Amino acid sequence: MNNDDWTSASTVELWRLYDEVTAVLGRRMTAEKDKLEERLRRLEGTAGGHEQHARRPYPPVLPKYRNPKNPSETWSGRGKQPRWLKAQLRAGKKLNDLLIDRQSALRPRRTG
C-alpha cells in the first residue's frame, strides 16, 4: 500500500486494517516467545552439564575496628572503609589505635 492509499482510506477501513495487523503481530510475538522459551529451557538443561551446587556457608565476620566516639559503629576490615574510620585516620589516628581488644572481650567476667 502506498501513501495515497492510506490517506484515501476511510476510518472504518483503517481500523479493520489495524485490527488485522495487531492480530498478526500478536500471533507472531507469541510464536517467537514460545521459541525463545524453548531455547532457554534447552540451554538451562545443558548448562555446565552438572548440577548447580549451593554456595558453602561462610562464618560471620567479627568486627575488627571500633569507632571510639560511637562504640556501636564497627568495621570488619573488609570492603570499603566507613566514613567514621576515614575521619579518624584523617584526624591522625592509626588503624592499630582503633582495634578491638579481643583478649579483654573474651575473658570471663568475675561476679563478686
N, CA, C and O atoms as a MOPAC input file, in Angstrom:
PM7 MOZYME 1SCF
protein

 N      0.84200 1    -1.18100 1     0.00000 1
 C      0.00000 1     0.00000 1     0.00000 1
 C      0.88700 1     1.24400 1     0.00000 1
 O      1.79600 1     1.36500 1     0.82200 1
 N      0.62400 1     2.15400 1    -0.91200 1
 C      1.41400 1     3.38100 1    -0.91800 1
 C      0.72100 1     4.44600 1    -0.07500 1
 O     -0.37300 1     4.21600 1     0.44200 1
 N      1.33900 1     5.58600 1     0.06200 1
 C      0.87300 1     6.64800 1     0.95300 1
 C     -0.49800 1     7.18400 1     0.54700 1
 O     -1.29200 1     7.55700 1     1.41000 1
 N     -0.79100 1     7.22900 1    -0.77500 1
 C     -2.09600 1     7.72200 1    -1.23300 1
 C     -3.22700 1     6.80800 1    -0.76600 1
 O     -4.32500 1     7.27900 1    -0.47100 1
 N     -2.96000 1     5.48700 1    -0.69700 1
 C     -3.98800 1     4.55300 1    -0.23500 1
 C     -4.34800 1     4.81500 1     1.22300 1
 O     -5.51400 1     4.70400 1     1.60400 1
 N     -3.35500 1     5.16100 1     2.04000 1
 C     -3.60500 1     5.43500 1     3.45500 1
 C     -4.47700 1     6.67200 1     3.63800 1
 O     -5.40900 1     6.68100 1     4.44200 1
 N     -4.15900 1     7.69500 1     2.88900 1
 C     -4.89400 1     8.95700 1     3.06500 1
 C     -6.29700 1     8.89000 1     2.49400 1
 O     -7.18600 1     9.60000 1     2.96200 1
 N     -6.51400 1     8.04500 1     1.48700 1
 C     -7.85200 1     7.96600 1     0.88200 1
 C     -8.73600 1     6.93300 1     1.56500 1
 O     -9.93900 1     6.89400 1     1.30400 1
 N     -8.16200 1     6.08000 1     2.44900 1
 C     -8.95800 1     5.04700 1     3.10700 1
 C     -9.85200 1     5.66400 1     4.17500 1
 O     -9.50900 1     6.66800 1     4.79900 1
 N    -11.01400 1     5.03000 1     4.36800 1
 C    -11.93700 1     5.52100 1     5.39200 1
 C    -11.45800 1     5.08500 1     6.77800 1
 O    -10.60700 1     4.20600 1     6.91200 1
 N    -12.01900 1     5.71400 1     7.79100 1
 C    -11.65800 1     5.37600 1     9.16200 1
 C    -11.99400 1     3.92300 1     9.46900 1
 O    -11.23300 1     3.24300 1    10.15700 1
 N    -13.12100 1     3.44400 1     8.96600 1
 C    -13.53700 1     2.05100 1     9.19700 1
 C    -12.52800 1     1.09500 1     8.57700 1
 O    -12.15600 1     0.09400 1     9.19000 1
 N    -12.08500 1     1.40600 1     7.35800 1
 C    -11.10600 1     0.54800 1     6.69300 1
 C     -9.77600 1     0.55600 1     7.44000 1
 O     -9.13100 1    -0.48400 1     7.57200 1
 N     -9.36500 1     1.72100 1     7.92600 1
 C     -8.11100 1     1.80800 1     8.67500 1
 C     -8.19600 1     1.03000 1     9.98200 1
 O     -7.23000 1     0.36300 1    10.35100 1
 N     -9.32400 1     1.09300 1    10.69700 1
 C     -9.48300 1     0.33000 1    11.93600 1
 C     -9.47300 1    -1.16800 1    11.65700 1
 O     -8.90200 1    -1.93500 1    12.43300 1
 N    -10.10200 1    -1.59900 1    10.55300 1
 C    -10.09900 1    -3.01900 1    10.19800 1
 C     -8.66200 1    -3.47300 1     9.92500 1
 O     -8.24000 1    -4.54100 1    10.36800 1
 N     -7.91800 1    -2.63800 1     9.18200 1
 C     -6.51600 1    -2.95100 1     8.89700 1
 C     -5.69600 1    -2.99600 1    10.18800 1
 O     -4.85400 1    -3.87700 1    10.36100 1
 N     -5.94300 1    -2.04700 1    11.08800 1
 C     -5.25600 1    -2.01000 1    12.38900 1
 C     -5.52900 1    -3.29500 1    13.16600 1
 O     -4.60900 1    -3.89100 1    13.72600 1
 N     -6.79700 1    -3.72400 1    13.20000 1
 C     -7.14900 1    -4.95700 1    13.92000 1
 C     -6.45100 1    -6.16600 1    13.32300 1
 O     -5.98100 1    -7.03400 1    14.05900 1
 N     -6.37700 1    -6.23700 1    11.99300 1
 C     -5.71200 1    -7.36600 1    11.33600 1
 C     -4.21200 1    -7.37100 1    11.66300 1
 O     -3.63100 1    -8.41200 1    11.96800 1
 N     -3.60600 1    -6.18900 1    11.59100 1
 C     -2.16200 1    -6.09100 1    11.86300 1
 C     -1.86100 1    -6.47200 1    13.30600 1
 O     -0.91200 1    -7.21400 1    13.55600 1
 N     -2.65000 1    -5.98100 1    14.26200 1
 C     -2.38300 1    -6.31900 1    15.66900 1
 C     -2.61600 1    -7.79700 1    15.93100 1
 O     -1.91900 1    -8.38900 1    16.75500 1
 N     -3.58200 1    -8.41000 1    15.24600 1
 C     -3.81400 1    -9.85400 1    15.42900 1
 C     -2.62400 1   -10.65000 1    14.89800 1
 O     -2.15300 1   -11.57900 1    15.55400 1
 N     -2.13600 1   -10.28500 1    13.70400 1
 C     -0.99100 1   -10.98900 1    13.11600 1
 C      0.24800 1   -10.77800 1    13.99500 1
 O      0.98000 1   -11.72900 1    14.26800 1
 N      0.48400 1    -9.54300 1    14.43700 1
 C      1.63400 1    -9.27500 1    15.29900 1
 C      1.53700 1   -10.04100 1    16.61100 1
 O      2.54100 1   -10.55700 1    17.10000 1
 N      0.35500 1   -10.12000 1    17.17800 1
 C      0.17000 1   -10.86800 1    18.42200 1
 C      0.52200 1   -12.33400 1    18.25900 1
 O      1.20000 1   -12.91500 1    19.10700 1
 N      0.05300 1   -12.94000 1    17.15100 1
 C      0.36700 1   -14.36000 1    16.89900 1
 C      1.86600 1   -14.55800 1    16.69800 1
 O      2.44500 1   -15.50800 1    17.22500 1
 N      2.49100 1   -13.66400 1    15.94000 1
 C      3.93000 1   -13.79500 1    15.68300 1
 C      4.74100 1   -13.59900 1    16.95900 1
 O      5.72100 1   -14.30700 1    17.19200 1
 N      4.33300 1   -12.64300 1    17.78000 1
 C      5.06100 1   -12.41500 1    19.03900 1
 C      4.91800 1   -13.61500 1    19.96600 1
 O      5.88200 1   -14.00300 1    20.62600 1
 N      3.72800 1   -14.20600 1    20.02400 1
 C      3.52400 1   -15.39300 1    20.85800 1
 C      4.37300 1   -16.54600 1    20.36600 1
 O      4.98600 1   -17.25600 1    21.16300 1
 N      4.41400 1   -16.74200 1    19.02500 1
 C      5.22800 1   -17.82000 1    18.46700 1
 C      6.71000 1   -17.58700 1    18.74800 1
 O      7.43100 1   -18.52100 1    19.09800 1
 N      7.16300 1   -16.35500 1    18.59700 1
 C      8.56700 1   -16.03000 1    18.86100 1
 C      8.90700 1   -16.24000 1    20.34000 1
 O      9.97400 1   -16.75700 1    20.67100 1
 N      7.99800 1   -15.83600 1    21.21500 1
 C      8.20600 1   -16.02100 1    22.65100 1
 C      8.29500 1   -17.50600 1    22.99000 1
 O      9.14700 1   -17.91200 1    23.77900 1
 N      7.41900 1   -18.31800 1    22.39600 1
 C      7.45500 1   -19.76300 1    22.64700 1
 C      8.77900 1   -20.36900 1    22.18600 1
 O      9.35600 1   -21.21300 1    22.87100 1
 N      9.26100 1   -19.92400 1    21.00000 1
 C     10.54700 1   -20.43700 1    20.51300 1
 C     11.68400 1   -20.05300 1    21.45100 1
 O     12.55400 1   -20.87200 1    21.74600 1
 N     11.67600 1   -18.80900 1    21.91900 1
 C     12.74200 1   -18.35900 1    22.82200 1
 C     12.69200 1   -19.08600 1    24.16100 1
 O     13.73300 1   -19.44300 1    24.71200 1
 N     11.49100 1   -19.30600 1    24.68600 1
 C     11.37600 1   -20.03600 1    25.96000 1
 C     11.84600 1   -21.47000 1    25.81000 1
 O     12.49500 1   -21.99800 1    26.71400 1
 N     11.53500 1   -22.12000 1    24.68500 1
 C     12.00400 1   -23.48000 1    24.44200 1
 C     13.52900 1   -23.50600 1    24.34200 1
 O     14.17600 1   -24.41000 1    24.86900 1
 N     14.08800 1   -22.52400 1    23.67200 1
 C     15.54800 1   -22.43900 1    23.55800 1
 C     16.18500 1   -22.24100 1    24.92600 1
 O     17.21800 1   -22.84100 1    25.22600 1
 N     15.57200 1   -21.39900 1    25.75800 1
 C     16.08100 1   -21.17200 1    27.10800 1
 C     16.01400 1   -22.45300 1    27.93900 1
 O     16.94600 1   -22.75800 1    28.68300 1
 N     14.92300 1   -23.19800 1    27.81700 1
 C     14.81400 1   -24.47000 1    28.56200 1
 C     15.90800 1   -25.43700 1    28.13800 1
 O     16.48700 1   -26.12400 1    28.97900 1
 N     16.20400 1   -25.49900 1    26.81500 1
 C     17.27300 1   -26.38600 1    26.35200 1
 C     18.62800 1   -25.92900 1    26.87200 1
 O     19.45600 1   -26.75400 1    27.25800 1
 N     18.86000 1   -24.61500 1    26.88400 1
 C     20.14100 1   -24.10000 1    27.38300 1
 C     20.29500 1   -24.35700 1    28.87400 1
 O     21.38400 1   -24.70000 1    29.33500 1
 N     19.22700 1   -24.19400 1    29.62500 1
 C     19.30500 1   -24.42900 1    31.07300 1
 C     19.54600 1   -25.89900 1    31.36600 1
 O     20.21100 1   -26.23000 1    32.34600 1
 N     19.01700 1   -26.78300 1    30.53400 1
 C     19.20600 1   -28.21600 1    30.73200 1
 C     20.62100 1   -28.66200 1    30.46200 1
 O     21.07400 1   -29.65100 1    31.03800 1
 N     21.33900 1   -27.95100 1    29.59000 1
 C     22.70200 1   -28.36400 1    29.23900 1
 C     23.76100 1   -27.45700 1    29.84300 1
 O     24.94900 1   -27.65300 1    29.58900 1
 N     23.36700 1   -26.48500 1    30.62300 1
 C     24.34300 1   -25.53400 1    31.17900 1
 C     25.29200 1   -26.24000 1    32.13200 1
 O     24.88100 1   -26.71900 1    33.18900 1
 N     26.54800 1   -26.30000 1    31.76100 1
 C     27.57200 1   -26.86000 1    32.63500 1
 C     27.58900 1   -28.37400 1    32.67500 1
 O     28.61400 1   -28.95900 1    33.02300 1
 N     26.50700 1   -29.02000 1    32.33500 1
 C     26.45700 1   -30.46800 1    32.32200 1
 C     26.39600 1   -31.10500 1    33.69700 1
 O     26.43400 1   -32.33200 1    33.78100 1
 N     26.30600 1   -30.35100 1    34.77200 1
 C     26.18800 1   -30.91900 1    36.11300 1
 C     25.30100 1   -30.02700 1    36.95100 1
 O     24.98200 1   -28.89900 1    36.57500 1
 N     24.91500 1   -30.55400 1    38.08500 1
 C     24.02300 1   -29.79800 1    38.96600 1
 C     24.73000 1   -28.59700 1    39.56900 1
 O     25.93400 1   -28.62000 1    39.82200 1
 N     23.95900 1   -27.55900 1    39.79000 1
 C     24.49900 1   -26.38100 1    40.46400 1
 C     24.54900 1   -26.67700 1    41.95800 1
 O     23.56000 1   -27.12600 1    42.53800 1
 N     25.68600 1   -26.42900 1    42.57300 1
 C     25.83700 1   -26.64600 1    44.00000 1
 C     25.56500 1   -25.35300 1    44.75500 1
 O     25.88100 1   -24.25900 1    44.28700 1
 N     24.98600 1   -25.50100 1    45.90400 1
 C     24.74400 1   -24.32700 1    46.74100 1
 C     26.08400 1   -23.79800 1    47.24400 1
 O     27.01000 1   -24.56700 1    47.50100 1
 N     26.17200 1   -22.51500 1    47.37800 1
 C     27.39700 1   -21.90400 1    47.85700 1
 C     27.60000 1   -22.28400 1    49.31800 1
 O     26.65600 1   -22.30300 1    50.10900 1
 N     28.84400 1   -22.58400 1    49.65700 1
 C     29.09700 1   -23.01800 1    51.03000 1
 C     28.88300 1   -21.85200 1    51.98700 1
 O     29.20500 1   -20.71100 1    51.65600 1
 N     28.35000 1   -22.12700 1    53.15400 1
 C     28.10800 1   -21.03900 1    54.10800 1
 C     29.42400 1   -20.56100 1    54.72100 1
 O     30.28300 1   -21.36100 1    55.09400 1
 N     29.55400 1   -19.27700 1    54.81200 1
 C     30.73800 1   -18.69300 1    55.42100 1
 C     30.40000 1   -18.25600 1    56.84500 1
 O     29.28300 1   -17.81400 1    57.11200 1
 N     31.34900 1   -18.37900 1    57.74200 1
 C     31.06500 1   -17.93600 1    59.10800 1
 C     30.94000 1   -16.41600 1    59.15200 1
 O     31.51900 1   -15.72300 1    58.31500 1
 N     30.20400 1   -15.90200 1    60.10400 1
 C     30.09600 1   -14.44500 1    60.19600 1
 C     31.46400 1   -13.83800 1    60.50600 1
 O     32.27400 1   -14.42700 1    61.22200 1
 N     31.70000 1   -12.66900 1    59.96000 1
 C     32.97100 1   -11.97300 1    60.16800 1
 C     32.81100 1   -11.05200 1    61.36300 1
 O     31.92900 1   -10.19300 1    61.39000 1
 N     33.66800 1   -11.23900 1    62.34400 1
 C     33.60700 1   -10.40500 1    63.53400 1
 C     34.20400 1    -9.03600 1    63.25600 1
 O     35.12300 1    -8.91200 1    62.44700 1
 N     33.69400 1    -8.01300 1    63.91400 1
 C     34.27200 1    -6.68100 1    63.72100 1
 C     35.69500 1    -6.62100 1    64.27700 1
 O     36.01500 1    -7.26100 1    65.27900 1
 N     36.52800 1    -5.84900 1    63.61300 1
 C     37.92900 1    -5.75400 1    64.00000 1
 C     38.26300 1    -4.36100 1    64.53000 1
 O     39.17300 1    -4.20600 1    65.34400 1
 N     37.52500 1    -3.35100 1    64.06900 1
 C     37.78900 1    -1.96700 1    64.45800 1
 C     36.51200 1    -1.35200 1    65.01900 1
 O     35.40700 1    -1.68300 1    64.58800 1
 N     36.67800 1    -0.45400 1    65.98300 1
 C     35.53600 1     0.20100 1    66.62600 1
 C     35.75100 1     1.70500 1    66.65300 1
 O     36.86600 1     2.18500 1    66.85800 1
 N     34.67400 1     2.43600 1    66.44300 1
 C     34.70900 1     3.89500 1    66.49900 1
 C     34.73600 1     4.30500 1    67.96800 1
 O     33.79900 1     3.99000 1    68.70200 1
 N     35.78300 1     4.99900 1    68.42000 1
 C     35.84600 1     5.38200 1    69.83000 1
 C     34.76600 1     6.40500 1    70.20700 1
 O     34.37300 1     6.47500 1    71.37200 1
 N     34.28200 1     7.19500 1    69.24400 1
 C     33.24800 1     8.18400 1    69.53700 1
 C     31.85900 1     7.55700 1    69.60600 1
 O     30.98300 1     8.05900 1    70.31000 1
 N     31.65700 1     6.46300 1    68.88000 1
 C     30.37600 1     5.77100 1    68.88700 1
 C     30.66600 1     4.27100 1    68.83600 1
 O     30.82000 1     3.71800 1    67.74600 1
 N     30.74400 1     3.59700 1    69.99200 1
 C     31.14900 1     2.18900 1    70.03200 1
 C     30.22900 1     1.23300 1    69.26400 1
 O     30.61800 1     0.09500 1    69.00200 1
 N     29.03100 1     1.66500 1    68.90200 1
 C     28.15800 1     0.77600 1    68.13900 1
 C     28.58100 1     0.69200 1    66.67400 1
 O     28.12300 1    -0.19700 1    65.95600 1
 N     29.44600 1     1.60100 1    66.21800 1
 C     29.94500 1     1.57400 1    64.84900 1
 C     31.22600 1     0.75800 1    64.79800 1
 O     32.22100 1     1.09000 1    65.44300 1
 N     31.18200 1    -0.31500 1    64.01800 1
 C     32.34000 1    -1.20100 1    63.89100 1
 C     32.59800 1    -1.47400 1    62.41700 1
 O     31.76500 1    -1.18800 1    61.55700 1
 N     33.78300 1    -2.04100 1    62.14200 1
 C     34.15900 1    -2.41300 1    60.78400 1
 C     34.97500 1    -3.68200 1    60.85900 1
 O     35.84200 1    -3.81600 1    61.72300 1
 N     34.70500 1    -4.61900 1    59.95900 1
 C     35.39400 1    -5.90700 1    59.97800 1
 C     36.75900 1    -5.86300 1    59.30300 1
 O     37.54000 1    -6.80600 1    59.43300 1
 N     37.05900 1    -4.79000 1    58.58900 1
 C     38.31400 1    -4.72400 1    57.85900 1
 C     38.15800 1    -5.17800 1    56.42800 1
 O     39.13400 1    -5.22700 1    55.67900 1
 N     36.93900 1    -5.51200 1    56.03900 1
 C     36.66100 1    -5.94100 1    54.66800 1
 C     35.78100 1    -4.90700 1    53.98600 1
 O     34.94200 1    -4.26700 1    54.62000 1
 N     35.98400 1    -4.75400 1    52.69000 1
 C     35.16100 1    -3.82100 1    51.93100 1
 C     35.62700 1    -2.38800 1    52.10500 1
 O     36.72700 1    -2.12300 1    52.58900 1
 N     34.75200 1    -1.46400 1    51.69600 1
 C     35.09500 1    -0.04100 1    51.79100 1
 C     35.20600 1     0.38700 1    53.24100 1
 O     34.48600 1    -0.10600 1    54.10900 1
 N     36.11400 1     1.30800 1    53.48600 1
 C     36.24400 1     1.84800 1    54.83400 1
 C     35.05900 1     2.76900 1    55.12100 1
 O     34.69900 1     3.59400 1    54.28100 1
 N     34.45100 1     2.63600 1    56.29800 1
 C     33.32800 1     3.52000 1    56.62600 1
 C     33.79700 1     4.95000 1    56.82900 1
 O     34.98300 1     5.21000 1    57.03400 1
 N     32.85300 1     5.86300 1    56.77000 1
 C     33.18200 1     7.28500 1    56.90100 1
 C     33.82800 1     7.61100 1    58.24000 1
 O     34.76800 1     8.40200 1    58.31200 1
 N     33.31300 1     6.99000 1    59.30000 1
 C     33.86300 1     7.31100 1    60.61600 1
 C     35.33700 1     6.91000 1    60.68400 1
 O     36.13500 1     7.59300 1    61.32600 1
 N     35.70500 1     5.80100 1    60.02200 1
 C     37.09400 1     5.34500 1    60.03300 1
 C     37.97600 1     6.30800 1    59.24000 1
 O     39.07500 1     6.65200 1    59.67600 1
 N     37.49500 1     6.73700 1    58.08700 1
 C     38.26800 1     7.68900 1    57.28700 1
 C     38.48400 1     8.98400 1    58.06300 1
 O     39.56500 1     9.57100 1    58.01500 1
 N     37.45700 1     9.42300 1    58.77500 1
 C     37.58300 1    10.65300 1    59.56600 1
 C     38.62000 1    10.47000 1    60.67200 1
 O     39.41900 1    11.37200 1    60.92400 1
 N     38.61500 1     9.32100 1    61.33000 1
 C     39.58800 1     9.05400 1    62.39100 1
 C     41.00800 1     9.01900 1    61.81900 1
 O     41.93600 1     9.53300 1    62.44300 1
 N     41.18200 1     8.42200 1    60.65200 1
 C     42.50200 1     8.35900 1    60.03700 1
 C     42.98100 1     9.74200 1    59.62200 1
 O     44.16300 1    10.05700 1    59.76300 1
 N     42.07400 1    10.57100 1    59.11200 1
 C     42.44500 1    11.94900 1    58.75300 1
 C     42.82000 1    12.75300 1    59.99800 1
 O     43.64900 1    13.66000 1    59.93200 1
 N     42.20600 1    12.41600 1    61.12900 1
 C     42.49000 1    13.13600 1    62.37200 1
 C     43.82300 1    12.70800 1    62.98400 1
 O     44.24400 1    13.25900 1    64.00200 1
 N     44.49300 1    11.72100 1    62.36600 1
 C     45.81200 1    11.34000 1    62.84700 1
 C     45.86500 1     9.99500 1    63.54900 1
 O     46.94900 1     9.54800 1    63.92500 1
 N     44.74000 1     9.34400 1    63.73600 1
 C     44.74900 1     8.02200 1    64.37800 1
 C     45.30900 1     6.99000 1    63.40500 1
 O     45.29800 1     7.19000 1    62.19000 1
 N     45.79100 1     5.89800 1    63.95400 1
 C     46.27000 1     4.76100 1    63.17100 1
 C     45.25000 1     3.63600 1    63.29800 1
 O     44.46700 1     3.60500 1    64.24800 1
 N     45.26000 1     2.71800 1    62.34400 1
 C     44.33500 1     1.57900 1    62.41100 1
 C     44.51400 1     0.79900 1    63.71200 1
 O     43.54300 1     0.32900 1    64.30500 1
 N     45.75800 1     0.66900 1    64.14200 1
 C     46.01800 1    -0.07000 1    65.38800 1
 C     45.36200 1     0.59800 1    66.59500 1
 O     45.02500 1    -0.08000 1    67.56600 1
 N     45.17900 1     1.91100 1    66.54600 1
 C     44.52000 1     2.62300 1    67.64900 1
 C     43.04200 1     2.26000 1    67.74600 1
 O     42.43600 1     2.38500 1    68.81000 1
 N     42.46700 1     1.81200 1    66.63900 1
 C     41.02800 1     1.54000 1    66.59100 1
 C     40.69700 1     0.05100 1    66.71500 1
 O     39.53000 1    -0.33600 1    66.65500 1
 N     41.71800 1    -0.77500 1    66.88500 1
 C     41.49100 1    -2.21200 1    67.01000 1
 C     40.63600 1    -2.53500 1    68.23900 1
 O     40.75000 1    -1.89100 1    69.28100 1
 N     39.79600 1    -3.52500 1    68.09200 1
 C     39.00300 1    -4.00700 1    69.22500 1
 C     39.88000 1    -5.00200 1    69.98300 1
 O     40.45200 1    -5.91100 1    69.38200 1
 N     39.98400 1    -4.83500 1    71.27900 1
 C     40.79500 1    -5.72100 1    72.10200 1
 C     40.03300 1    -7.01900 1    72.32600 1
 O     39.11400 1    -7.07300 1    73.14400 1
 N     40.41100 1    -8.05400 1    71.60600 1
 C     39.71000 1    -9.34500 1    71.69600 1
 C     39.98700 1   -10.05700 1    73.02100 1
 O     39.10800 1   -10.74900 1    73.53600 1
 N     41.17400 1    -9.90400 1    73.57700 1
 C     41.51700 1   -10.62800 1    74.79900 1
 C     40.63700 1   -10.19300 1    75.96200 1
 O     40.15700 1   -11.02300 1    76.73400 1
 N     40.43000 1    -8.88400 1    76.08000 1
 C     39.60600 1    -8.43300 1    77.19900 1
 C     38.14000 1    -8.76200 1    76.94700 1
 O     37.37500 1    -8.94400 1    77.89500 1
 N     37.75000 1    -8.83900 1    75.70700 1
 C     36.35900 1    -9.15300 1    75.39700 1
 C     36.07600 1   -10.63100 1    75.61300 1
 O     34.94400 1   -11.00200 1    75.92200 1
 N     37.09700 1   -11.49100 1    75.45300 1
 C     36.88700 1   -12.92700 1    75.58400 1
 C     37.07900 1   -13.43000 1    77.00600 1
 O     36.62900 1   -14.52900 1    77.33300 1
 N     37.74700 1   -12.64100 1    77.87100 1
 C     37.97700 1   -13.05200 1    79.25300 1
 C     36.67900 1   -13.17600 1    80.02100 1
 O     35.81400 1   -12.30800 1    79.91200 1
 N     36.52600 1   -14.23400 1    80.79600 1
 C     35.29200 1   -14.33300 1    81.58600 1
 C     35.26900 1   -13.24300 1    82.66100 1
 O     36.29000 1   -12.90300 1    83.25800 1
 N     34.09500 1   -12.72500 1    82.87600 1
 C     33.95700 1   -11.67200 1    83.88200 1
 C     33.70900 1   -12.29400 1    85.24400 1
 O     33.00200 1   -13.29200 1    85.38200 1
 N     34.31100 1   -11.67500 1    86.23800 1
 C     34.11400 1   -12.14500 1    87.61300 1
 C     32.91800 1   -11.42800 1    88.20900 1
 O     32.75900 1   -10.21400 1    88.08200 1
 N     32.10900 1   -12.19600 1    88.84400 1
 C     30.99600 1   -11.59400 1    89.58100 1
 C     31.31400 1   -11.69700 1    91.05200 1
 O     31.62500 1   -12.77000 1    91.56900 1
 N     31.23300 1   -10.60200 1    91.69100 1
 C     31.72200 1   -10.61500 1    93.02500 1
 C     30.77000 1   -10.56200 1    94.08400 1
 O     31.14900 1   -10.57100 1    95.25600 1

